[in-house]
Amino acid sequence: MKLEIVTQRQDFDALEAEWSALYDRAGRPGNPFQSFAWCWHWANHFLKGRDATTEKSELFILTGRTGARLTMIWPMVRERSRGLRTLTWLGAPVTQYGDVLVEGGDKLRMLREAWQFLRSNANADIIALYKVREDAAVAPLLAEIGAVATHKDRAPYVDMSQSETFEDYADKRYSKKRKSYLRRYRRRFEDIAPVRTDVLSEGQEARAVTDELLRFKQEWLTRKSMVSRALHDPRTRDFFLDTVTDTTRRTGCRITTMRCGEELVGAKLNYVAKGRAVAHVITYNLAYDKWNPGHLTTYAGLEACKKHGIDVFDFMGPCAPFKLDWADDSVEVNDWAVPLSMKGSLWTRVYLGYARDRLKAAHMALPASLKRLTSPMLSTILMVA
């Protein structure tokens, strides 16, 4: 296998046709984040660096060819922030699953060869591989190279594949009490105006809805005094708006909305990859908080997925009680790190493996007033990682 590293934007753009073809052949169901379109939109908005503290950020995409055929893409970026050189997945903070596109008979052998090449050319203090699913193509490699697990999480998901219709699934999955509860709250909306569920793909209408749902989410985070590393970054909004508008480089955008009359009550920003949907943003109109619009929107979204032939709906991490309440199962998703210097080793064990999660937990335990005061500072700290 011939291995090369792409660092220039024009060389990245030139890979579009081959990358897209490899993704079609080797991309995993439910992982839209390794598609060329997703990575292209990310590069348009985030390549210059994550924030003011990032001194340098550059593409670092490992490509592998078997003969003339592209058979591997390992999408990475190299960053320098506060003196720490990090090689990590391309896509932060919007990519939720990191993985390698690899095609061939002995994938693990190919990954071993690529890893040695990547490590030899890294010129970094640490290789940080965040949000790797246990069923990722790269997962078997991490088990044998001594990677350090710095954070463990689970991604809950719904699996409707054993049911012919959503009604069949709902009858098996939800109690009569729960379905009655959902009908009762839906009737409260219907007493105001007709309620409808719409499904949108890329286009201007999707852009307008996405703008509104992101505003809903920001309002919800503010009320809860919570931190979202992604939404704290102003580039995230522009990234999402472009991915839901572009009809040329499609990202698999799929938005489910619930409206009462013409008013948006709740919405889900999903991305579909090979028959599976991932939920990137689920939110609702806080004006109707007492009528449980989040539950109604989730139920309507699952029903719409099944009707459109999508059996698996992935809530992704973090593993929150709300998600587990709806989910049928979950998959392990871990952060991994391989330190390459003394500085990288200290960062891995002291910050990534110890302090980061404790900072988040301590912040969540604060009274609401203190959480509001400290949220901007915590967001800045997390952006560095």
Secondary structure, DSSP 8 states (H G I E B T S, - for coil): -EEEEE-SHHHHHHTHHHHHHHHHHH--TT-GGGSHHHHHHHHHHHTT-SSTTEEEEEE-EEEEEETTEEEEEE-EEEEEETTEEEEEETTTTT------EE-SS-HHHHHHHHHHHHHHT--SSEEEEEEEETTSTTHHHHTTTT-EEEEEEEEEEEE-TT-SSHHHHHHHHS-HHHHHHHHHHHHHHHTTS-EEEEEE-SSHHHHHHHHHHHHHHHHHHHHHT---HHHHSHHHHHHHHHHTT-SSS---EEEEEEEETTEEEEEEEEEEETTEEEEEEEEE-GGGGGG-HHHHHHHHHHHHHHHTT--EEE--SS--HHHHHH-SEEEEEEEEEEE-SHHHHHIIIIIIIIIHHHHHHHHHTS-HHHHHHHHHHHHHHHHH-
